[in-house]
C-alpha cells in the first residue's frame, strides 16, 4: 500500500459541512489543503464533467463537476475499491480534497463531486431528493463501474473521457442480482452530503457501504421541529415551530452559493430559482405563520430518509454531532432504529462536533488531515470501509459509541468514548415535578402551581444562545435568559454525586390553557406552542443550557396529557450542581404560537415527570 503523504501535525479548524453554508460575510470557511502535486503523490487527480440523468421520469440532464483521485498502482491488473463523496450545503468538490487525498493514498479510488446546484454543478438544489440527487449519485456509481457514456472533459459533454478501469467490480449487488457497471463503492460525507448517501442507496443496490455524518432523518423535524405527537422516530402528526435562524440561513446560503437554476421556476425573488419550487414558499410560510402547510410539509418529508429507509440495505455507520442544533442526535437515533429493525447492518457514533461547534477534537477526526492510526473516529471510518469494501477481517467496533467531554485523555480519543453493544443506553431515572422542585421520590411530591403567559404572534420570550450566530459573535448571543412571567421552572437539590446522561430525556406533562382550548380547533395556528429545556446550574447560581438544545412542542390537544421528547444529549451534571427543567413560552431561535395564552402547570401527581437516561 502506498505510504500516506506526510502532513503537518498542527490542528486546523474543521469545517462543519452545513455551517459552511451561512453567508460568507458571517461565516468564514477555512480553506482545505488542495490536491498534492501528482509527481509527489501516489495518486493522480483529474477534473471531470459527468453527465447525469435525473428526475422521476429520467428526462433531465445535469452537469456534475468532480475530481477523480486514482492510486498510481490501480488499474485493470490491480483494481481497488472506491469512495464517493460530495459537499455539504453551499460547498463544492474542493471541500473534500484532503479527504480524497487520504483515501487515494490508502489505495482507494476517490471521486469527489460538487452536488447538484453547488460548486459549478448544474440543476436546482433539490434537498437530496432520491429521484434527483440520489439518481445523480447512482450515475456516478455507474461511471466508477466502467460506464463509458458519463464522463467528459468539458462542461458541454462533447469530449468523452476514457472509461475508468481501476475499481473492483462486484458480481452481484446487495439485492442479490447482477447489475451492469457494479463497482465496490462506499460513500462518505456530512450534513447535505450525509442524506444524499441514504437517497442514493435507496435507488441503487450497487452501493456497498455508507458513512452519513451529522445529517437528517426527517427534514420537517429539522426545520420545523415538534417534540410531541411523534408517530414514528422524529416524525410527528402535528407540524412544529420554525427554526428561524437555521432555516432562513440555509435558504439565504443556497441563494448566494447556488450554481444551478430551475428554468421552469415561476418565482421572481432573487435566488429562489436556485432551488426546486417548493423551498422559497415554505420559507415564507414559516416566517408568516411559524409552520409549513400540509403540502409543504409533505414535500419536506418526501425527500427525507424517514420516507424511504426501507429501501436502504447498505451497511451504514451513522455519525452524529452532540453539539448540533440543526440536526440533533434524535435524527440519527431515528435512522438507527429503522435500519436496525429491518436488519440493515448499522452502527452509530455520537461525536462531539456538529453544526453548532465545528472545532477539532484532538485524536478524533480532522477532515483536513485524516489519520486512522491516531484518530478514533477516522479509524472507525477506515475500518468500516476495510470490512465492507475490502473484505478485510477487521472489527468495525461497538454498536454504539458516545463522546464524553468530561473524560480527560491524551493522544487518541478512544478513552473519551463510552461504548455499548446495544442502543439506547442508560437506566431511566425519573424526577417528579413538585411545586417548584424536581424530586426523585414519589412520597416527596407536593401540590403546587406555576402560571406563565405566552406572547401573541409567535414573539420570543426567551433569549437562548443563538443558533448559527451565537458561537460567532459571542457575548449576548450566547446568553440564556427568560422574561419574567414567561416560564415555569423546577430545580433539583444539589447533586451528591455526578449525574451522567446519554440519550433523550422525556417530559410527561399536563397543562391548563383555556385560551388554547378555544382556538386549537383551528388547527396548528390555534394550538399551544411551548418550549422545554434543561439547564445545568452551578453552585454559584450560573446556569448553562445543556448542549444549547431546546424542544419546541406544538400540543395538539391541551386537554390531554402529552409527552415532550427532548433532543438527546451527552452531559455530566457535576456533584454540587443542580438540574433545572424550564418550560418556556418562547425562544429567540423559533417562531412560537400565534395566540396569547395563560398556561398553568399544577403538581401533586406523579404523572408530571421528567425521565433521564443515566449511564455510569
Steps between C-alpha positions, in 0.01 A plus 500: 500500500641843416632700792273771627631847410635685803290785635578760764391402849334827597123511533285688254140598556269239358243641261152393609351372180179698519616797709714587197175597336428812703573832340861546403503835676397332825654153493863475395584164342856381558667382182586133476831386360485457125609184315870429519701519183462179301876450481527500880191295585416129452190593301387712207226764506276573201213747477198364314155607391245224545169490315231367732133442425257574781135539587224247550467469123876513439468784251722770652874511433734677740873571491688384811851633558729252673861418580614142453785372717657175378787321678792464262506123547128457424388367163361192325765279663454649847145620559418676827178608675363851457371770733244747366468830686333836454465834676279640771239764425661796328835329441679338208720207403802689630376465857580128490842533335699409810277202579517378141878526510513291813282223359695497174822472700345199677433328166140602434374673188328817624244701304424836661217687331304823534141416585227611264451876519832566674866548418459532123256210458174584325129436574313652797556413864261209563560436872644152440194368319558129423360550149745783436808501723472127563484417131786739426717310748383174341633614161832579665502145636456377142799708395710347778386161371637568151206658313630684195226756434512715813840669544619788284785748510276800427177647636335466161545123511656490154840346582466162665745392768638150498294244694632419848654155537656521845212415738417155635186358341231299678325199342177583687361797689333511840170395343666173395474586130754569228523862389702664226792712614488388863804636691601430857417844636425677825379852566622754757393852592313716745183705528364548146763246391366259760136481395597462134668170589175358632316641198749335264491165680120505484508508119821303436578161661853509358619731779677283758553718809397839637642744755242783537620766745298770682196467275122479522237230523201730452554842343169624635618423855834668426352828380157502672553268797223373722609309809159352573239300307764268349364234265834333419855604581505880490206527258189650656132530423503874571738756343749661733652846536722661239869494588553860396874554467593162357214487251541855372880471508499187287252653259706816461819297465350301214400821327853636537708189426275306264636444149202318349166638390140391460410637158132419557478697824219755517661671797657837438672547837876523447658163566178301535560344159806332649262261678220270403180698512369389839791641704445878493122483559567272797742754646250782452217299654719416797581865564134602479334225704784304657432164334469360146179415318396137470625492141833660589548265791429202276764626255759523779414152624514350150869592467574381854669165571213416736280452194727258311732328750320171435688491168845554655692173540858630494690461831484842665729666754306797637704784651313784668613809691420559865533877447245540224186710509429444129497120480492380858583153632136388480532508122772235495326299772186483284698385196686244710175360642347453155808341341558274800137384506507404132830313526727745319848485658534823695714657770490848647754742645419824675800729454539833676508745205191580298354793315506708820863428580743415221817489708749219459507253790859380548553140403150458356436628146658771289372513143802704392742232623341157541710249691336168593790409728477801730132606468221286647219609270720488192608149594137390532421636152801333342419170676140522372621530143775241550238251620224569250701612194828310526357199678771520767453303820491808725262597775269791425481586871211519747140547394480837674761746620452844654757769577525611865657844522563462872751216445860621480742324268816550298563382148222308327149575629398136559484537883247782469243275332246302694399191305222247492392200293143628514312826459344685675715497813453598860256442782188713525518742794174678569456838662157620600375857473422615853399863555822667375729203555609182326485208744593136448269341757129459441437574866666839466255633241295794626226709348579829335433708192699726271348723234652696214391678185588443137530794261276553200639481150764244585727761653797368702501528877834327556851604409659163426849464351443594137512222244758551223625836627549446874844342474609765251410818681510377862383728782122547519449262205619216723293599803200317643221689672120518512270795546329508842164326500567293186624171648431228750812354663589206722845440653654202672702529817879510478617167362696285744692338215547554130203413277589383148230513232527339155181502298170677462320635810122486499252727673149379589278802548144618544422871476204730524466752215137619465567726202653211306196284572300763313744540207654156442207401280648734240787254455870578542441876495292476817699237685714573803877511441737451793877461530665257740867511594748370757745722685811409696520732799840543667542558875550874437158519332618534139300285262588341167254375240603137452643459147307817406202274429139617521199277432205680337165329547184588309236325710212352298256492794576682826217320678704178494839402646788512253863393482786723387799308363797730550807488273746237619807626685821361643566704811641475851328692777785534751461434871371812672317616187124513456284377217236751390204436271352805328177512300505831315254702297742576217853491365710741296588210267141403413170641381255436781122466516275765351259553791572631849431252778500472875657162574490330839690189606372335818700247699403244758476197273779263397374528143684834470854373456837528328690184404875497430708217346783472754824314430801409709 
